[in-house]
């Protein structure tokens, strides 16, 4: 059968930065540090460069079959991703010396509630990217983590209204019946206003250091949720919802506060040589979003 890629020269000569396929649908089994293997449905981008300016094209089927081999007979790990990129280049000897692959999938984790310890599934969008260039391998891990953010400004305004309602109810007399105040605080008249909060998303991308040999998916998620303090919940009882309300009240934050918390946390994580952070507060007061973006700020690193 004719092989156009091998037998035909390029119509117009020129080397190409990347050639390949995107949005390949394929099941994978993902291996992460300190976690059991997890099946996922992945969308995959696979590319090599084309160094020969006269070549008609690359052999896309070879890239696809290498992914098929990984899907059917192996597991996506730090080691297998490295090997896959080397195989991409080896399968295009004389045509390519760079390779790129991206796996996008939802990673399902069982998470405990805050107090009751009830458990429920949470889904975290994860992206793994590998690049091989001139003998250097770069690996990136990205994750989106949902959390709740309560506005410090609206909290202060709500407190002011509560103070005014208290003064109207009890006056300025220092001799106030504590039991009456206690009952009043349990009514809608006592808590006359509440601050606004909203579901928010922290998008975090880290470059994995050379010492890492396993994907630290859970460790990164835990670091993000531990820094922000108010991760969204799965299965909850009333005591969990109450604790969630308390955590929101004790962790008031603008998007700038959230970004700086994450920046501080990741700056103290030696396994990540670089990072990029975007926090999105999907406002309940406004029709627009509040966003803050930051990076580690190293020369030649991620850009905001």
N, C-alpha and C positions, 0 to 999 in steps of 0.2 A: 504494500500500500504506500502511496506517496507520503512523504514527511516534509511538509512545507517549511517547518522551522529549520530543518537541517539542510534542505536542498535549494532553498531560495534565499537570495540576498535581500537585504533591506532596501526598500524603495528609496529612502533617503537615509544616508548614513548618520550615525550619532549615538553616543553612549547615553544610557538612561539611568536616572537615579534609582527608581524602584519600578518593578513590574511584578504583578502577581494577582492575587484574588482577595476580595474582602467579603465579609458577612457569610463565611462558610458555616453552615449549620452542622454541628457534630457533637455527639455525646462524649464526655470525658469523665474520667475518675481523677479527682484532685487529691493530692497528698500535701498536707500542710503540717507545720511543726506542732507536735503534741496533740494531734487530732486524728481520729479515724478517717479512713478514706471516704470521700463523699462523691457520689455521682452528680454531675451537673450537665445542663444543656448549654453548650458554648457557641458563641459566634466568634469566628476566627478570621483574622487577616494574616496573609502569608505573602511575603515579598522577598525577592532578591534584586540586586542591581544588575544591569546589563552593561558590561564593560566593553564588549566587542562592538564597535560602531557599525560593522557590516553584517552582524548576525540579524536574522529576521525576527527572532524573538526568543523567549525562554521556553522551558518545558514545564508548563503549569501543572500538567498531570503528575509530574514527579513530586511537586510540592504537596499536591492533594493526597497522593498515595502514602507519603511519609506521615501526614496527619492521620490518615486512615490506620496506619500501622500503630501509631501512638494510641489512637482511640480504641482499637480492638485488642491490642496485645500488651499494653503498658499503662502507666499512670502518669499524669502530669505532675512532675516534681521539679525541683531545682535542677537535678541532674539530667532528667529526660529533656527538659527545655534546652539546656546547653547542647545536648547531643543532637536535638532536632535542628538547631541552627547550623551546626557543623554539617549535618547531613544535607541541609538545603544547599549549601555551597558546594559540597562534594558532588551532589547530583548535577551541578552546573559547572563542572570543571572547564576552565577556559572562558566561561561566560560571566561568572559572578565571583566577587570576593567580599560581598556584604550580604547580610540576611536580616530579616525583621519578621517577628511574629507577635500577634496580639490575641489573647484569649479574654473574652468578656463573658461573664456568667453571674448568676445569683448564687450566693453561698448561704446555705441554710444552717442556722445554729439554734440549739435549744438554749434559752435564756431563763434564768430564775427571776421571779418577782422580787420586789424590794424587801418585803417583810415576811409574807406567807411562804415564800419559796416555791410557790406554784411555778410550773414551767410551761413555756410556749415557744413556738417556732418564730424566729425572726429571720428575715431575708436581707442580705447585704449585697448590693451590686459590687462586684470585684472585677478588676482588670489586671492582667499580668502581661507585661511587655518585655520582649527580649530583643536586643540588637547585637549583631556581631559585625565588627568593623575593624579591619587591619589588626586582627589578633586580639582585639579588646572586646570583652563581653559586658554589656550593660543590662541589668535587670531592674524593672520598675514594678512596684505594686501599688495599685490604687484601690480605694474603698470609699463608698458613700455611707455615712453613718447618720441616721435621723436622731434628732433630740428636740427638746422643748426649750424655748427661750422666752423669758419673761422680761418685759421692758422696764428698766430702772426708772425712767421718767414717769410712766403711767403708774408705777408702784408708789412713787412719791406723791403723785396727785391723788391717788386713792387714799393714802394715809392721811393727807390733809382733809379730805372729805370726812373720813372717819373721826378725826379730831374735832371737826366742826359739829358733827352729829352728836358726839359725846358731850360737848359743851352745851348744846341745845337741850340735851336730855337731862343732864345732871347739874348744869350751871357751873359756877366757879367755887362752890362751897367745898372746902377741903374735907368736910365730914361726909364722905360718900359711903353708902352701904355697899361693901364688896360683893355681897351675894346678889344685890340688884344689878350691879355692873356685870357680874358673871352671866346672869340670865339675859341681860340686854345684848351682850356680845354674841349670844347664840341665836339672835333674831336677824332678819334681813335689815331691820333698822340699825342694828349694831354694826354690821359690815355693809355699809351703804354703797360701797364701790369696791371693785376688784381690778387689779392691773391686767392689761391684756398680754397674752402670750400666744405663741404660734409654733406649729411644727416647723423645724428647721433642718437643714441638711449640711453636714460637714463633708466636703469633698477633699480627700487627702491623697496625695501621691508621694511616694518615697522611692528613692534610689537605694537599692539594697547594697550594703557594703560587701567587700570581698570575703569577709569571715562568715557570712551567712550561707548555710548549705541547705536550708529548708525554708519554705515560704512562711513568713510570720504573720499569717492572716489574722488569727485570733489575737495575737499579741498587739498588733496595730489597732484592731477594733477596741480592745480593752483599754489601751492607752488613750484613745480618743474619748471613749465614754467616761473613763475615770477622770479625765481632765475637765470635761464639760459638766459632769455630775448629774445631768438630767436626761439620760437616754430614754427614748420612747419604750413603752412596755408591751408585753404580749399578754399572757394570762395574768389577771389581777383580781384580788379581793379588795374589800373596802379599806383594809389597813394599808394595802399597797398604794391605793389611790391617794389616801391621806398622806402617806410618806412622800409620794410624788409631788403633791401640792407643797409640802414642807420644803423639799429640795428646790423646787422652783422659786419659792419665796426667799430661800437663803442663797440662791445663785442667780441673782438678777444680772442680765447681761445684754448689752448692745452687741451688734455683730463685731465691732472692734474688740470688745472684751473676749468674745469667743475665739477670734482669730489669734489674739495674743496668748490666750491660755494654751492653745494648741501649739503655737510657735515655741513657747517656753518648754512645753513637754517634749516636743520633737528635738529641740536643741540639746536635750539631755539624753537622747537615745543614740548611743555610739554606733549602733548597727545600721543606721540610716545616714548615708553620706550626703544626702540632699533631700529636700522636701518642697512641696508646693501645696498650699492650702487655700481653699475657697469656702467660706461659710455663707450660707444663704438663709436669711430669715424671711420666711414667707408671711409678710405682715398681715395681721388681722385688723389693724387700724387703717392702713393704706391699701390702695389697689396695686401698689408696686412692691418690689422686694428690697430689703436692705442687704447689701453684700460687702464682704471684706475679703481681700486676697493678699496673701503674703508668701514669701519663700525664705529659704535659709539664707540666701544672699551670697553664695560663694561664687567666685569668678568662674565663668563658663557654665554655671549651673542653671537650674530652672529659672524661667522668667515669669514675672507676674502677668 
